């Protein structure tokens, strides 16, 4: 390849001019450049709504289901109410995503942030509005909206809240849906015993057009500020619950993932997953992704680079995250490996906030996105054997905000909710947000 020939010729020339030491130094630098060879997606392959406005935060959440894509825009203002939020629906037609409709909360609430979380299954879309007000429960007690599709028309079916809600519970901050069963996270809910922000998960079941509360889950070892329910996912008849701020002995905020099973008579705790190397402030369980018999769990602050970061470094450049990969073994999950997104240099670090696993086929893939300077780190492998793939580098996109990440077998969808829209005068928009399409 031409770039390899260029590397060899430059290395040979410098060896002759400056000697062996200088040549080795250059070779090391060029080797790092080779490792940094990046996938360069088309910067024009962006999704954005036709009615975009500044600070819409389009891309705050993503959910994909077949040929349907839902995008949360929590900063949309409606009827003079700021940060009410909206959800935009796109449909894949002829290989391209087309905007179809916009879903809105009813009634609009100031700072409700409708669209903060999304969950798709079949013809049902669930939308979280964790900062909405409820009579008797107060501000930010939270709500969940259910929309159903008839042909290509989406309509509101229900608005859900819980009777024991309290101010700032953030009910609806995390969602997962499987058939007629819905799990809703309220990561800031206090426990019945008074532990502040211990967190809770509510399980609701659809009966006809009505949703009935089945149970309220909380960790048996609950403590204040565990944030149980920060992340959720169904895996068959199991439910995984992330609690990234659980304290292990001597390791505050190391994090846990709880596994529950529906036994027919209720949901019971079966297992607790931890990082193989428990570290303080790792926040294991902040996010996770399941595909078939493969589970990837994010610990966004577990890995810290050696040495001192430069004084100009941003916060995400001082604590890098890792992904832990598990495979289903019998009734539980067995740890396989730990994936570390090694930064190319000090300016290209990442503190991941989102994770995606594609477990189809013999070679599974994992992608990490988050606070970075336009980089997505991807890995491929199986069992204990994994390798880093070329970095997806997006220099013209503001992927520095921990935007959402979803995908299909052939495409990643990366949200950048702070992405500006270039233009002159009124055409320039600040932070309306966008979603980038990348083949992988």
C-alpha positions in Angstrom: 0.0 0.0 0.0 1.2 3.5 -0.8 1.2 4.8 2.8 3.3 1.8 4.0 5.8 2.5 1.2 6.0 6.2 2.3 6.6 5.1 5.9 9.4 2.8 4.9 11.1 5.3 2.6 11.0 8.1 5.2 12.3 5.8 7.9 15.2 4.7 5.7 16.1 8.3 4.8 16.2 9.4 8.4 18.2 6.4 9.5 20.9 7.5 7.1 20.9 11.1 8.1 20.5 11.0 11.9 21.6 7.5 12.8 20.0 4.5 14.4 18.6 6.4 17.5 16.7 9.0 15.5 15.4 6.4 13.1 14.0 4.3 15.9 12.3 7.3 17.4 10.7 8.1 14.0 9.6 4.5 13.5 7.8 4.6 16.9 6.0 7.7 15.9 5.0 6.3 12.5 3.9 3.1 14.1 1.5 5.0 16.3 0.3 6.8 13.2 -0.4 3.5 11.5 -2.4 2.4 14.6 -4.4 5.6 14.4 -5.4 5.1 10.8 -9.1 5.8 11.2 -12.3 5.1 9.4 -13.4 8.4 8.0 -17.2 8.6 7.7 -18.9 11.0 5.3 -19.4 14.2 7.4 -22.5 14.9 5.3 -24.2 11.6 6.4 -26.1 13.4 9.2 -29.7 13.1 10.4 -31.3 16.3 11.7 -34.9 17.3 12.0 -36.4 19.8 9.5 -37.5 22.2 12.3 -34.2 22.2 14.2 -33.5 25.1 16.6 -30.5 26.0 18.8 -30.1 24.0 22.0 -32.6 21.3 21.0 -30.2 18.6 22.2 -31.4 16.3 19.3 -29.7 13.0 20.0 -30.1 13.0 23.8 -31.4 9.4 23.4 -31.7 6.9 20.6 -33.7 3.7 20.0 -33.8 1.5 16.9 -36.2 -1.2 16.0 -35.9 -2.7 12.5 -36.6 0.2 10.0 -37.7 2.6 12.7 -35.4 5.1 14.6 -36.5 7.3 17.5 -34.4 10.3 18.5 -34.9 12.2 21.7 -34.5 16.0 21.7 -34.8 17.1 25.3 -34.2 20.8 24.7 -37.1 21.4 22.3 -39.3 24.3 23.5 -43.0 24.0 23.0 -45.8 26.6 23.4 -43.4 28.9 25.2 -42.3 26.2 27.6 -38.5 25.7 27.5 -36.9 22.2 27.5 -40.2 20.5 27.1 -38.7 17.9 24.8 -39.7 16.0 21.7 -39.1 12.7 20.0 -38.4 12.5 16.2 -39.3 9.3 14.3 -37.4 8.2 11.2 -38.1 5.3 8.9 -35.6 3.6 6.7 -36.8 3.8 3.1 -34.7 2.5 0.2 -31.6 2.5 2.4 -32.0 6.1 3.6 -33.6 7.4 6.8 -36.6 9.7 6.3 -38.2 11.9 9.0 -41.8 10.7 9.5 -43.2 12.5 12.5 -42.6 14.2 15.8 -44.0 13.0 19.1 -44.8 15.4 21.9 -45.7 15.3 25.6 -49.3 16.2 26.5 -49.5 18.6 28.2 -46.2 20.4 27.6 -44.2 21.0 30.8 -41.3 23.4 31.4 -38.1 21.4 31.9 -39.9 18.1 31.6 -37.1 16.8 29.2 -39.4 14.4 27.3 -37.2 12.1 25.3 -34.4 11.6 27.9 -34.8 7.8 27.5 -36.3 5.6 24.9 -37.3 1.9 24.5 -38.7 0.2 21.4 -40.3 -3.2 21.0 -42.5 -4.2 18.1 -45.1 -1.5 17.5 -44.6 0.1 20.9 -42.3 3.0 21.8 -41.8 4.1 25.4 -40.5 7.6 26.1 -39.1 8.8 29.5 -39.7 12.3 30.8 -37.9 12.1 34.2 -38.2 15.8 35.1 -41.9 16.1 34.7 -44.2 17.2 37.5 -47.0 15.0 38.9 -49.7 16.2 41.4 -49.0 14.7 44.8 -45.4 13.6 43.8 -43.9 17.0 43.0 -41.2 18.3 40.6 -39.0 15.8 38.7 -40.9 12.9 40.0 -41.0 11.8 36.4 -43.3 10.2 33.9 -43.3 7.7 31.0 -45.3 8.0 27.8 -46.4 5.0 25.7 -46.9 5.3 22.0 -48.3 2.6 19.7 -48.1 2.3 15.9 -51.0 1.5 13.6 -49.6 1.1 10.1 -47.3 4.1 9.9 -49.3 6.3 12.4 -48.1 6.7 16.0 -50.4 7.7 18.7 -50.2 8.2 22.5 -51.6 5.3 24.4 -50.8 6.2 28.0 -48.9 8.4 30.4 -47.5 6.5 33.3 -46.5 7.6 36.8 -46.3 5.8 40.1 -48.3 6.4 43.2 -45.3 6.4 45.6 -43.4 8.9 43.5 -41.5 11.7 45.3 -39.8 14.9 44.1 -36.6 14.3 42.1 -37.0 10.6 41.8 -36.4 10.9 38.1 -38.8 8.1 37.2 -38.3 7.4 33.5 -34.6 8.1 33.4 -33.9 4.6 32.2 -36.2 2.2 30.3 -36.3 -1.3 28.8 -39.3 -3.0 27.2 -39.9 -6.6 26.3 -43.4 -7.4 24.9 -45.9 -6.3 27.5 -43.4 -5.9 30.3 -41.8 -2.5 31.0 -39.1 -1.8 33.5 -38.6 1.9 34.5 -35.6 3.2 36.4 -35.9 5.9 39.1 -32.2 6.2 40.0 -32.7 9.1 42.5 -35.6 7.5 44.4 -35.1 7.3 48.2 -35.5 3.9 49.7 -38.5 3.2 52.0 -35.9 3.1 54.9 -34.8 6.7 54.0 -31.5 6.1 52.1 -31.3 9.1 49.8 -30.9 8.4 46.1 -30.6 4.7 46.6 -32.6 4.1 43.4 -35.5 1.9 42.4 -36.9 0.0 39.4 -40.6 -0.3 38.7 -42.0 -3.3 36.7 -45.2 -2.6 34.9 -47.3 -5.1 32.9 -49.7 -4.2 30.0 -53.2 -5.7 30.3 -55.1 -4.7 27.3 -54.6 -1.0 27.0 -53.9 -0.5 30.7 -50.6 -0.7 32.4 -50.5 -2.2 36.0 -47.7 -1.9 38.4 -46.3 -5.3 39.3 -43.5 -4.6 41.7 -40.9 -2.1 42.9 -37.3 -3.5 43.0 -34.5 -2.2 45.1 -31.2 -3.8 46.1 -31.2 -5.9 49.2 -28.0 -4.1 50.3 -29.2 -0.7 49.3 -27.4 2.4 50.5 -27.6 6.1 49.9 -26.5 7.3 46.5 -26.1 3.8 44.9 -28.3 5.0 41.9 -29.8 1.6 41.4 -31.7 1.7 38.1 -29.3 4.0 36.3 -29.2 1.4 33.4 -31.6 -1.4 32.5 -31.9 -4.2 30.0 -34.0 -7.3 29.5 -32.3 -10.5 28.5 -35.1 -13.1 28.0 -36.9 -13.5 31.3 -34.0 -11.8 33.1 -33.6 -8.1 34.0 -30.2 -6.5 34.4 -30.0 -3.4 36.6 -27.0 -1.1 36.8 -26.0 0.6 40.0 -22.8 2.4 39.1 -22.3 4.1 42.5 -22.4 1.1 44.8 -19.4 1.0 47.2 -17.3 -2.1 47.5 -15.1 -2.4 50.6 -12.4 0.2 50.3 -13.6 1.1 46.8 -16.3 3.8 46.7 -18.4 4.1 43.6 -16.9 0.9 42.1 -20.4 -0.2 40.8 -22.4 -3.3 40.4 -24.8 -5.0 37.9 -27.7 -6.9 39.5 -29.4 -9.8 37.7 -33.0 -10.6 38.4 -35.2 -13.4 37.1 -39.0 -13.6 36.8 -39.8 -16.8 38.6 -43.5 -16.6 37.9 -44.3 -15.6 41.4 -42.2 -12.4 41.2 -38.7 -11.0 40.4 -35.9 -12.3 42.5 -32.2 -11.4 42.6 -30.0 -14.1 41.1 -26.5 -12.8 40.7 -24.3 -9.7 41.0 -21.7 -8.9 38.3 -18.6 -6.9 39.2 -15.5 -5.8 37.4 -12.7 -8.3 37.5 -10.5 -5.7 39.1 -12.6 -3.7 41.4 -11.5 0.0 41.5 -12.7 3.0 43.3 -14.7 5.4 41.1 -14.9 3.0 38.2 -18.7 3.2 38.0 -19.1 -0.3 36.6 -22.6 -0.7 35.4 -23.1 2.9 34.2 -24.3 1.4 30.9 -24.4 -2.0 29.2 -25.6 -3.6 26.0 -26.9 -7.2 25.3 -27.1 -9.1 22.1 -28.0 -12.7 22.3 -25.6 -14.5 24.6 -23.1 -11.6 24.8 -23.1 -8.8 27.4 -20.8 -5.8 27.4 -20.7 -3.6 30.6 -19.2 -0.2 30.7 -17.0 1.1 33.6 -16.4 4.6 32.4 -13.8 5.6 34.9 -12.0 2.4 35.6 -8.8 2.9 33.6 -6.5 5.7 34.3 -3.4 6.3 32.1 0.0 6.3 33.6 1.8 9.5 34.1 0.4 13.0 34.6 -2.0 14.4 32.1 -1.3 17.9 30.7 -2.8 20.9 32.6 -4.9 21.8 29.5 -6.6 18.3 29.4 -10.3 18.1 29.7 -12.0 16.1 32.4 -12.6 13.1 30.1 -8.9 12.9 29.4 -7.9 12.1 32.9 -10.1 9.0 33.5 -10.6 6.6 30.5 -13.2 3.9 30.6 -13.2 0.2 29.7 -15.7 -2.4 28.6 -16.1 -5.8 30.3 -17.4 -8.6 28.0 -19.4 -11.5 29.4 -20.8 -14.6 27.8 -23.9 -16.5 29.0 -23.0 -19.7 30.7 -25.9 -21.8 31.9 -28.1 -19.6 34.1 -25.5 -16.9 34.6 -22.9 -14.7 32.9 -19.2 -15.5 32.8 -16.5 -12.8 32.4 -14.5 -13.1 29.1 -12.3 -10.1 28.7 -11.6 -6.4 29.4 -11.5 -4.0 26.4 -9.4 -0.8 26.9 -9.8 2.0 24.3 -6.1 3.1 24.2 -5.9 6.8 23.2 -3.9 7.6 20.2 -2.5 10.6 22.1 -3.4 13.0 24.9 -5.8 14.9 22.7 -7.7 11.8 21.5 -8.8 10.2 24.8 -12.2 9.0 25.6 -14.4 8.7 28.7 -17.1 6.4 27.4 -20.7 7.0 28.2 -22.4 4.7 25.7 -21.7 1.1 24.6 -23.0 -1.2 21.9 -22.5 -4.9 21.4 -23.2 -6.8 18.2 -23.2 -10.5 19.1 -24.2 -12.0 15.8 -21.9 -14.4 14.0 -18.6 -15.9 15.2 -16.9 -12.5 15.5 -18.7 -10.2 17.8 -18.2 -6.4 17.9 -18.2 -3.8 20.6 -18.3 0.0 20.1 -17.6 2.7 22.7 -18.7 6.3 22.4 -18.6 9.2 24.8 -16.7 12.3 25.8 -14.0 12.5 23.2 -12.6 14.6 20.4 -14.6 12.9 17.7 -13.4 9.3 18.2 -15.4 6.0 18.5 -13.4 2.9 19.6 -14.4 -0.5 18.2 -13.3 -4.0 19.0 -13.9 -7.4 17.4 -13.4 -10.9 18.7 -14.9 -13.8 20.6 -14.2 -15.5 24.0 -11.0 -14.1 25.4 -9.6 -13.2 22.0 -10.4 -9.6 21.0 -8.6 -7.0 19.0 -9.0 -3.3 18.5 -10.4 -2.2 15.1 -9.4 1.1 13.4 -10.6 4.1 15.3 -13.6 5.8 13.8 -12.5 9.3 13.6 -14.9 12.1 13.1 -12.9 15.4 13.3 -15.7 17.6 12.1 -18.3 16.3 14.5 -18.6 17.5 18.1 -18.7 14.0 19.7 -17.6 15.5 23.0 -20.9 15.2 24.9 -21.4 11.6 25.6 -24.2 11.3 23.0 -26.2 8.2 22.5 -25.1 5.2 20.4 -27.2 2.5 18.7 -26.7 0.3 15.6 -27.6 -2.5 13.4 -25.6 -5.2 11.7 -24.1 -2.8 9.2 -24.5 0.7 10.6 -23.6 2.7 13.7 -25.7 5.7 14.6 -23.8 8.2 16.7 -25.7 11.0 18.4 -24.0 14.4 19.0 -26.5 16.5 20.9 -24.2 19.5 21.0 -23.4 19.5 17.3 -23.6 23.0 15.7 -25.2 23.6 12.3 -22.9 25.8 10.2 -24.3 28.7 8.3 -24.5 32.4 8.1 -26.7 34.6 10.2 -30.1 33.0 10.9 -28.9 29.8 9.3 -26.3 29.1 12.0 -27.6 27.1 14.9 -25.8 26.4 18.1 -26.1 22.9 19.5 -29.3 21.8 17.8 -27.7 18.3 17.6 -27.4 15.6 14.9 -27.0 11.9 14.4 -24.2 10.6 12.3 -24.4 7.4 10.2 -21.3 5.2 10.0 -20.9 1.9 8.2 -19.1 -0.7 10.3 
